[in-house]
């Protein structure tokens, strides 16, 4: 059932079991799934709450932990309530019918909670100002922006070899105009990439880096053969 859930959604469900145990409950209900989402702290979930101007701490405060906490193992297997099963069933509906992606993420769980309007969690979120329509409207933008930020984090500086620096310097020094010779190495690298981007090279199905290198070398030699 959970093979299409991404890691964040699976963590949220794991934490929902923990939240139910923490509150001394014998089954996992809608509020525990909601609390699991907040405990996981996924960026998309945080952004949706921010977009809807809902303070997550108010959700947490609505379900105070007993003092002293109940003596229930957090690793105990707990069944899903009927409402929780309905919420999980709705995640499949969103993926299949509304085309929200190939995997089920925390944002889909949140939409499913709101879709099951009779659940305790949905009523609480609506009282705090979060509606199904607002989340559905925000979802595409929030997910896209979060993915872009994550992709940006994964970018690493490209390290050139000494021979690359020498080549860039030679290219720059070969330019007859003094103003052109003031171009930085970075500008030259970007100029090379921009020139490649103006071609249809991205459509060629290269099988390896070596094949790509040979193709570029061949084209450059046609233009500037070695003497």
N, C-alpha and C positions, 0 to 999 in steps of 0.2 A: 504493500500500500504506500510505503514511504520512499520508494525507489526514485521518484521524481522530485522529492524534496531536496532543496539545496542544503548546504551545511548550516547556514543560519537558521533555516526553518526547522531543521532537525534539532539544533541546539535549543531553540525555543520550546519545542515539544518536550525535550528532556527536562528543561527547567520547569515546565508546567507540572510535571510529576513531582518535582522538588517542592514547588509552591503549594501544591495540594497537601503534601505531607507536612509541610511547615505550618499549615493552617489546621492540621488535624483532620483532614477530610479523607473519606474512604474511596473517593472517585475523583477523576479529573474532569472539571467542568469548564465552562466558557471563561470565567474569571481567571482560572489558573493558566489557561492558554495565553490570555492577555498579559498576565503577570510574567509568564515565561518569555514573552516577546520583549517586555521591558527589561527583564533581568539580562537577556542576551545582549541588549544594547546595540543591535545592528544599526548601521548608519542610515539606511533607508527608513527604518522605523522611527528613529529620532527625527529625521527630516519631515516625515509625515505629521508627527505630533507638533513639530514647530510650525509647519504650514497651517495646521488647523488651530494654532494657538491654544493647545491643550497641554497643561503641565503634567508630565508623567508622575510627579510626586503625589498628585491628587488621586491618581488611580491607586497607587500603593497605599495611601492613607485610608482608602475606602475598605481595605482588607487588612486590618491590623493583625499582627502576629500575636497569638495568646501569650500571656506572661503568667507562669512559666510556659515555654513552648511544649506542645504535646510530645510524648515519647513514642514517636513513630519513625521508623527507618526511612531515610530519604531515598534509599535504593529499592524500597519495596515496590513490587508491581501493583499498580493501581488501574482499575478499569476506567474506561471512558464513559461519561454520562451520555444519556441520549442526546442532549444538546451538543456536547462535544463531538459526538459522531456526526451529527448533522453539519457542524462547522467544517469538519474535515472533508465531508462529502462535497461541500460547496467549493472547496479549493479545486477539485477536479473539474467542476462545472466552469469555473472561471478560465482555467487553462484550455479546456476543450472548446468552449463556446465563444469566449471573448478574445482568444488569441493573445494572452498576456505573457507568452514566452514558453520555452520548452521545459523549464523547471519551475517548481513551486517555491516561492520565497516567503519571507516574513510578511511582506506587504500583501500577499495573497491571503495569508492567514488572517490579517487584520480586516481585509475586505469581507472575508467569509464570516468573521465574528459579527460585523455590522449587518451583513445580509440576513443573519438569523436574529431578527429584531426582538424576539421574545427572550433572548438570553440576558442574563444578569449583566454580562460585560457590555453588550450592545446598549442596553438602557443607560448604563453608567457613562459610556462614551458620548452618547447623544445628549445626556444631561450636561456634559462638560463642553459640548459644542462641536463634537466630531460626528459627521454624518457619512453615510455610505457614499452619497453623491460627491461630497467634497474630496474624499479619499480617492474615489474612482477618477475624478478629474485631475488630481495632483499626481497620481501614481506614475504616468508615463514620464513626466518631467523630472520627478524626484529620482526615479530609477536611472534615467539617462544621465543626470548630473552626477549621481553617486558613482556610476560606472566610469564616467569621464575622470572624476577625481581619483578613483582607484587606479585607472590606467596611467594617470600622470605620476602617481606615486611610484609606479613600477618602472618608470623611465630612468635609465642610468646614463651618465655621460659616456660618450664614445671615446675610447682611448686610442690615439693614433700612434703608429710606430715612428721612429726617428726618420726613416726613409720617406714617410708620408709628409712629415713637416718639411723635409728638404725639397720634396717635389712641389709642394705648395709655394715654398719660397722661390723656387726657380720659375714657376708659372708667373708669380707676381713680378719678379725682376725682369721677365721677358716683355712686360708691357711697356710700350714706348712713352706713354704719358705719365708724368710724375704723379698726378692725382690718382691714376689707376694703381700705381705702385704702392699707394697708401692703404690699399685694401687689406683687411685682416685675413688671417687664415680661415676664420669662421665664415667670413663673407664668401671666400672662394669655395669652401665646401658646400655652402648653401646654394651657390650659383651652379655647381655641378649637379646637385640634387634637383634643383629647379629645372635645369635643362633636361634631365632624365624624365621628370614629371610631365614635360611637354610632349613626350613621345607616348607610344602605346606599350611601353615595356611592361607595365603592370598586368597586361593581359596575356603575357607569355608564360606558359606553365613550366617554369624551371623546376627541375628535379633535385637540384642541389646548389649550394653556394658556388661550387666549382664550375658548374654549367653556366650559372649567371655570370661569373667572372670571365669565362672564356667568350661569352657572347658580347659582353661590353668591350673586352679587349679587341675582339674582331672588328667591331664597328669603329672603334677609335683608330685602329691601324688602317682602316680603309680611308679615313680622313687624314690621318697624320702618320704615314708609314715611317718606320725607322730607317734612317739613312745608312 
